[in-house]
Amino acid sequence: MNEQKLHKQNTWLWVILPLVLITALIGIFLTTNPLALLKSSAPPVEKLTVEQTVLDEKGISLSVRADGSQPMQIAQVQIDGAYWQFTQDPAGELPRLSSAWIRLPYQWVEGEAHHINLLTNTGAAFEHKIEVAVQTPTISGNRLLSFALLGLYVGIVPVGLGMMFYPALKALSGQGMKFLLALTLGMLGFLFVDTLLEAIEKATKVATAFSGSTLVWLITAASFLTVFMIGRRAGKSPEGTKLSTYMALGIGIHNLGEGLAIGAAFAVGEAALGSLLVIGFTLHNITEGIGIAAPLIDLRPKLRILIGLVALAGLPAVIGTWIGAFAFMPIFAVLFLSIGAGAVLQVIVEVGSYLTRTAQKQDSSWLSKSSLAGFGLGLAVMYGTALLVSA
């Protein structure tokens, strides 16, 4: 017993001792600054990221974040080639990774482009372009309702229409079922790649210090493992209603990202792009409803369950349009899209497993002409509807 206690104490000692030594080493490094001899006379590296732009009757406001290795001081601001007065909130030097609002009492012109140049006291310049000047939406009851209707149009309506194919799906034969599951896999595969690429693209607009691209992969992996662990907590793969619920959850998070894109497009005055996104995403999401209905073919789900699945997959689009319109920041898009990618990947694994088990019950292989045709058609349908978004 004493030997066990002594062994336990020694184990803790060899855990604590290295940690104490590492802490002491970092403290010595920071206090003695041994790299001082390596410093040159060149100014410190400065970076500045504009995270949010607000245009209202008072002028232009920019939310900026210091992104370099050293604190920085914004000294001057140019707008369309002319120096302009500005205020900073909070005032003074910007420590690393801190943010501030730069407010410019500038009479911007609706529909015109404006070029802003932020100059620091070391002479570094950071450009920011407003492509189309339009007043930033403010929160009001009417606007909340309008964006909510957009979200419902993009999320709830098409997913609900897709699930209306459910009675027709029940008439499918064994090969038809394999075709349908493979079709779902194709659609989800496209959705996963599309979501991941979108998250990586948004990551380029995040402050460099946040390592946006790395964040995408880490959150995607964590999201996948978390949802996968929850789905398999009973020790087996989810089927039927559970599988449809996980599909609706993954697609719902993805639709939140779509809502972000639509809300942000309208917020910056790109109404034409916003309208195109609404039409494209609506057609795109009809196919998602078919995928959610596929695992329910052998069941007789109650109406409230079908309504719940539609709400789970579609309502996040409403929240997305609100965030995109009133408080959009690229980091939000990175977070939500990465979580969505991980959730969709989990659904791909589960639907693939379900397809394998379905084929085994039919004494056949999951790899067949019908499954290949379904997978290819799923990719083609999603690619075709995505063209409407990016056209």
Salt bridges, closest charged atoms under 4 A:
GLU51 OE2 - ARG65 NE 2.77
ASP80 OD2 - HIS114 ND1 2.81
GLU131 OE1 - LYS129 NZ 3.71
GLU198 OE2 - LYS202 NZ 2.78
GLU239 OE2 - ARG357 NE 3.04
GLU258 OE2 - HIS254 NE2 2.94
GLU350 OE2 - ARG232 NE 2.95
